[in-house]
Each structure stands twice: as C-alpha cells, then as structure tokens.
C-alpha cells in the first residue's frame, strides 16, 4: 500500500544564495541523481515560496523551498513495540530492531512516531532521545509540557543514564575501557555526510565493560555519557571492533565505501546487535529516581555458537 506522501521543507542558508534550485537539491540531497531532481522539478514537485520552481531559478535570501514527495510504498518494519510504562508526564517503550523512530529515507508511516500518533490520537508523545533503526530497547517519550521540558533538560545535562548491551568480535581489549574518540560529520557518497570518527568532532564519552567472552564474540555493556548519533557503533569501530554485523562502520570508525558507491551502506541499515537495556532518570514531578530494565532481544551465547561453527 502507498502512504500519503510527504512535504520536505528547507530554509536555505546564506551559502546557498545564488545557487540554482537544481544545484541546491542535487548538492544537498545526493541520495537522488541530478537527473532525478531535474525530473521532479519539471513535474512540479519542488516549490519556492509556495510557487512551482524552475531548475535554473536562483535561490534568494530568506526563501523557503519545499519538495512535495509523491506517495510511495514503504519497506516493511516491525510495528509491535511495547509500552513498558505510561503515566501523565512520560512513556517508556521497548522498541524492536528494524523500526525507525522518525520519518526519513524510505520510511514515513512505518515509524515509531507515526504508530504512537495512532495509539495516542489526542496528543503527540515526543522522543526525548532516539535509537537507531537497527537498535532495540528502551526509549523515553515526553507527554505533558512538564515531562517534555524536564526530561529534555536532563538529556542535555547528561543526567539520564543509558546503558546498552552490544555484541562485538572477540579481542584482547581490557574488561573495562573508556572511549573518548571525538565524533563529527564526514563525507558519504550517497547521503552527503554522516557521523563518524573525526579529529575535530564533538567530545564523546563511552564506558565499555565486558560481560561475556566467547572464542569469536564478546557481550559488552556500554554506558554512554554523551549522546552523539550512532555513538556506540562508532566507538566500538574506533577501537577496532565494530558491532557484530554492522554493515556501515569499518575498524577505525569510518564508513565502509562500496564499489560502486551507490551500494554503500546507510545509517539505517540493520544487521548489528545493540539493545538499550537500562534507563535511569528523575521523575519530572517527584524528582525520585526512575529505573527501567529490558533484557536484550538477542541471545549472545547462541550467536557466539553460530559464529564458532562458521
């Protein structure tokens, strides 16, 4: 079934003034070719200040651009998330691996946010933090104005404890390891840029503890003190041991580039083993500590055995 389509809005930056509309889209959204963007403009899918755009039209200061994407058939995604806890100010949900949190790429309605809006038609629960599409486990969503504001402040001040379980290849790393490799944006041949190891990136802090060691794999707990996009995936790759099955990050923490580049993995591609296991934060009203736990959705010993046999 087709979804309802979507409108993607843009407010061009100062550096974009003087570019043609075609140059703006083909340079900033490289998931589609220049020819494809030219076709969309010709078909009347691109607007500037509410009027159909022309390919060679020059962008001016303070203009608004909009891409009216036609309805499309989305990839399947598991929609059976669990509401672990619900009250007036917040929700705790357990997200399955494979379900995107927010619309993006090929996903619009097969997302957690869209499903929550169907479940709560008179409100809009807001994710206080996000999990990658392939990451499963616990998430907090704000419901009331107080909940959204107070919990968002806690996440900004790094007052929310988030501990994950992950599977990585076996190695000679210590039982406990602090990783502070900076994370920033690097070039990507399909989407332009993505987060990865970057010497001038933002400070990032992860604490890794080995829980189980097997001949080919290890189960680790990772407590992230900062919340950079894909932080655990990047930090495990940065120490030379990317998450088991991660199609995107190579040892060292940079993205794998395929040949041809169009086949390069994207951030939303699944296959890795990462589960948000523990959450701890202060209740927005009572300020009492709230703790939640979710066991991993994968069996580390079974997976280790499969790798041993192969």
C-alpha positions as CSV (number, residue, x, y, z in Angstrom):
1,X,0.0,0.0,0.0
2,X,1.1,3.5,-0.7
3,X,1.5,6.1,2.1
4,X,0.2,9.6,1.9
5,X,3.3,11.3,0.6
6,X,5.2,14.0,2.5
7,X,6.4,17.6,2.2
8,X,10.1,18.2,3.0
9,X,10.7,21.9,3.8
10,X,14.0,23.7,3.6
11,X,15.2,27.2,4.6
12,X,18.4,27.7,2.5
13,X,21.5,29.0,4.3
14,X,23.4,32.1,3.3
15,X,25.9,30.0,1.5
16,X,23.1,28.7,-0.8
17,X,22.1,32.1,-2.0
18,X,22.8,32.3,-5.7
19,X,22.6,28.6,-6.4
20,X,20.1,27.3,-8.8
21,X,17.2,25.2,-7.4
22,X,18.6,22.2,-9.2
23,X,22.1,22.7,-7.8
24,X,20.7,23.1,-4.3
25,X,18.9,19.8,-4.3
26,X,21.4,17.8,-6.2
27,X,24.3,19.0,-4.0
28,X,22.5,18.7,-0.6
29,X,20.5,15.5,-1.3
30,X,22.7,13.2,-3.1
31,X,20.6,10.1,-2.4
32,X,19.0,11.1,-5.8
33,X,20.8,11.9,-9.0
34,X,20.9,15.3,-10.6
35,X,18.7,13.9,-13.5
36,X,16.1,12.7,-11.0
37,X,16.0,16.1,-9.2
38,X,15.6,17.7,-12.6
39,X,12.7,15.4,-13.4
40,X,11.0,16.3,-10.1
41,X,11.3,20.0,-10.7
42,X,9.8,19.5,-14.2
43,X,7.0,17.5,-12.7
44,X,6.1,20.3,-10.3
45,X,7.2,18.6,-7.1
46,X,9.5,21.4,-6.0
47,X,8.2,24.8,-4.8
48,X,9.9,28.1,-3.9
49,X,7.8,30.3,-1.5
50,X,4.7,28.3,-2.5
51,X,5.2,28.6,-6.3
52,X,6.4,25.8,-8.6
53,X,10.1,26.1,-9.1
54,X,12.2,26.1,-12.2
55,X,15.5,24.2,-12.4
56,X,17.7,27.3,-13.2
57,X,15.8,29.6,-10.8
58,X,18.3,31.3,-8.5
59,X,17.8,31.0,-4.7
60,X,17.4,34.3,-2.9
61,X,17.8,35.2,0.7
62,X,15.1,34.1,3.2
63,X,13.2,31.9,0.7
64,X,11.5,28.7,1.6
65,X,11.8,25.6,-0.5
66,X,9.6,22.5,-0.4
67,X,9.8,19.1,-2.0
68,X,6.3,17.5,-2.4
69,X,7.2,13.9,-2.4
70,X,4.6,11.7,-4.1
71,X,3.1,8.7,-2.2
72,X,5.3,5.6,-2.2
73,X,5.3,2.1,-0.9
74,X,7.5,1.8,2.3
75,X,9.7,-1.1,3.3
76,X,8.2,-3.4,5.9
77,X,9.1,-2.8,9.5
78,X,8.1,-4.5,12.8
79,X,5.4,-2.3,14.4
80,X,4.9,-4.3,17.6
81,X,6.5,-2.0,20.1
82,X,5.7,-2.5,23.8
83,X,4.6,0.2,26.2
84,X,6.5,-0.7,29.3
85,X,5.3,2.2,31.5
86,X,2.8,5.0,30.9
87,X,1.8,8.0,33.1
88,X,0.8,11.6,32.6
89,X,4.2,13.0,32.0
90,X,6.1,10.3,30.1
91,X,6.1,7.0,28.4
92,X,8.7,4.2,28.4
93,X,8.5,2.0,25.3
94,X,10.5,-1.0,24.2
95,X,11.3,-0.7,20.5
96,X,12.0,-3.6,18.2
97,X,15.1,-3.7,16.0
98,X,14.1,-2.6,12.4
99,X,11.6,0.1,13.4
100,X,12.7,3.6,12.7
101,X,11.9,6.2,15.3
102,X,11.3,9.2,13.0
103,X,10.3,9.6,9.3
104,X,13.3,9.6,6.9
105,X,14.5,7.9,3.8
106,X,12.0,5.3,2.6
107,X,10.1,5.4,5.9
108,X,7.1,7.6,6.9
109,X,4.2,5.7,8.3
110,X,6.2,2.6,9.3
111,X,7.9,4.5,12.1
112,X,7.5,4.6,15.8
113,X,6.3,8.2,15.8
114,X,3.5,7.5,13.3
115,X,2.4,4.4,15.2
116,X,2.4,6.4,18.5
117,X,0.2,9.1,16.9
118,X,-2.3,6.3,16.0
119,X,-2.2,5.0,19.6
120,X,-2.5,8.5,21.2
121,X,-4.6,10.5,18.7
122,X,-5.2,13.4,21.0
123,X,-1.5,14.1,21.8
124,X,2.0,13.8,20.4
125,X,4.5,12.0,22.6
126,X,7.9,13.4,21.8
127,X,11.1,11.2,21.9
128,X,13.5,12.5,24.5
129,X,16.3,10.6,22.9
130,X,16.5,8.4,19.8
131,X,17.5,4.9,18.9
132,X,18.9,3.8,15.5
133,X,16.6,1.8,13.3
134,X,18.6,-1.4,14.0
135,X,18.8,-0.7,17.7
136,X,16.2,-2.3,20.0
137,X,15.3,-1.5,23.6
138,X,14.1,1.3,25.9
139,X,13.2,4.8,25.0
140,X,11.7,7.7,26.9
141,X,9.0,9.9,25.4
142,X,7.6,13.1,26.9
143,X,3.8,13.6,27.1
144,X,3.0,16.6,29.2
145,X,4.7,20.0,28.8
146,X,6.4,19.4,32.1
147,X,7.6,16.0,31.1
148,X,8.9,17.1,27.7
149,X,10.7,20.1,29.2
150,X,12.2,18.4,32.3
151,X,13.3,15.3,30.6
152,X,14.8,17.2,27.7
153,X,16.8,19.2,30.2
154,X,18.0,16.1,31.8
155,X,19.2,14.7,28.5
156,X,21.0,17.9,27.6
157,X,22.8,17.9,31.0
158,X,23.7,14.2,30.7
159,X,21.6,13.4,33.8
160,X,19.9,10.3,32.2
161,X,21.7,7.1,32.5
162,X,21.5,4.9,29.3
163,X,23.3,1.5,29.3
164,X,23.3,-0.8,26.3
165,X,24.2,-4.4,25.5
166,X,26.2,-5.0,22.4
167,X,27.9,-7.9,20.6
168,X,31.4,-7.2,19.2
169,X,34.1,-9.5,17.8
170,X,36.4,-11.2,20.3
171,X,39.7,-9.4,21.0
172,X,42.4,-8.5,23.5
173,X,40.7,-5.4,24.8
174,X,40.6,-4.9,28.6
175,X,37.5,-5.8,30.7
176,X,36.8,-2.1,31.2
177,X,37.6,0.6,28.7
178,X,36.9,4.3,28.4
179,X,36.5,5.6,24.9
180,X,36.6,9.4,24.2
181,X,37.1,9.5,20.4
182,X,35.5,12.7,19.0
183,X,32.6,12.3,16.6
184,X,31.8,14.6,13.7
185,X,30.4,14.5,10.2
186,X,32.5,13.0,7.3
187,X,31.7,12.7,3.6
188,X,29.4,9.9,2.3
189,X,28.9,9.2,-1.4
190,X,25.1,8.6,-1.1
191,X,23.7,11.0,1.6
192,X,26.4,13.6,1.5
193,X,27.6,13.4,5.2
194,X,27.2,11.2,8.2
195,X,28.6,10.9,11.7
196,X,31.9,9.0,12.2
197,X,35.2,9.4,13.8
198,X,36.5,12.9,13.2
199,X,39.6,14.5,14.9
200,X,37.8,17.9,15.1
201,X,34.4,16.4,16.0
202,X,32.5,16.8,19.3
203,X,33.7,15.3,22.5
204,X,32.2,11.9,23.1
205,X,32.4,9.6,26.1
206,X,31.5,5.9,26.3
207,X,32.3,3.4,29.1
208,X,32.6,-0.2,28.0
209,X,32.5,-3.3,30.3
210,X,33.0,-6.8,29.0
211,X,30.3,-9.1,30.4
212,X,30.9,-12.3,28.5
213,X,33.9,-13.5,26.4
214,X,33.5,-16.3,23.8
215,X,36.0,-17.5,21.2
216,X,34.6,-15.4,18.4
217,X,32.4,-12.8,20.2
218,X,32.0,-10.7,23.3
219,X,29.0,-9.3,25.0
220,X,29.6,-5.9,26.4
221,X,27.7,-3.2,28.3
222,X,28.2,0.3,27.1
223,X,27.3,3.3,29.3
224,X,27.2,6.4,27.1
225,X,27.9,9.7,28.9
226,X,27.2,11.7,25.7
227,X,24.6,11.2,23.1
228,X,26.2,11.6,19.7
229,X,24.4,9.9,16.7
230,X,25.5,6.3,16.3
231,X,27.9,6.8,19.2
232,X,28.2,3.1,20.3
233,X,28.6,1.9,16.7
234,X,31.3,4.5,16.0
235,X,33.1,4.0,19.3
236,X,33.2,0.2,19.0
237,X,34.6,0.6,15.5
238,X,37.0,3.2,16.7
239,X,38.8,0.7,19.0
240,X,38.9,-1.7,16.1
241,X,35.9,-3.9,16.9
242,X,32.7,-2.7,15.1
243,X,29.4,-4.2,16.3
244,X,28.9,-7.7,15.1
245,X,27.0,-7.5,11.7
246,X,27.3,-3.7,11.4
247,X,27.2,-3.0,7.6
248,X,28.2,0.7,7.9
249,X,31.3,1.2,10.1
250,X,34.7,-0.3,9.5
251,X,37.5,-0.7,12.1
252,X,38.8,2.8,12.9
253,X,35.3,4.3,12.9
254,X,34.9,5.5,9.3
255,X,32.1,4.3,7.0
256,X,32.7,1.4,4.6
257,X,32.6,2.6,1.0
258,X,31.4,0.1,-1.6
259,X,32.0,-0.3,-5.3
260,X,30.0,1.1,-6.9
261,X,29.4,3.9,-4.3
262,X,25.7,3.6,-4.7
263,X,25.8,0.3,-2.9
264,X,27.4,1.8,0.2
265,X,25.5,1.1,3.4
266,X,23.4,3.7,5.0
267,X,23.0,4.6,8.7
268,X,19.5,3.0,8.9
269,X,20.7,-0.4,7.6
270,X,20.3,-3.1,10.1
271,X,22.2,-6.3,11.0
272,X,24.1,-5.3,14.1
273,X,23.3,-6.4,17.7
274,X,22.6,-3.5,20.0
275,X,20.0,-3.2,22.7
276,X,19.1,-0.3,25.1
277,X,18.9,-2.3,28.3
278,X,18.8,0.2,31.2
279,X,17.3,3.7,31.7
280,X,17.6,5.8,34.9
281,X,16.3,9.3,35.3
282,X,14.5,11.7,37.7
283,X,10.7,11.8,37.7
284,X,9.7,15.2,36.3
285,X,7.3,15.9,39.3
286,X,8.6,13.9,42.3
287,X,12.3,14.1,41.3
288,X,12.6,10.5,42.5
289,X,14.9,8.2,40.6
290,X,13.1,6.0,38.0
291,X,14.8,2.8,36.8
292,X,13.7,0.5,33.9
293,X,15.3,-2.6,32.5
294,X,14.8,-4.6,29.3
295,X,16.7,-7.8,28.6
296,X,18.4,-8.0,25.1
297,X,16.3,-9.2,22.2
298,X,19.2,-11.5,21.1
299,X,20.9,-14.5,22.8
300,X,24.6,-13.8,22.9
301,X,25.6,-17.4,23.6
302,X,23.5,-18.7,20.6
303,X,25.0,-16.1,18.3
304,X,28.5,-16.9,19.6
305,X,27.9,-20.6,18.9
306,X,26.8,-19.8,15.3
307,X,30.0,-17.8,14.7
308,X,32.1,-20.6,16.2
309,X,30.6,-23.2,13.8
310,X,31.1,-20.9,10.8
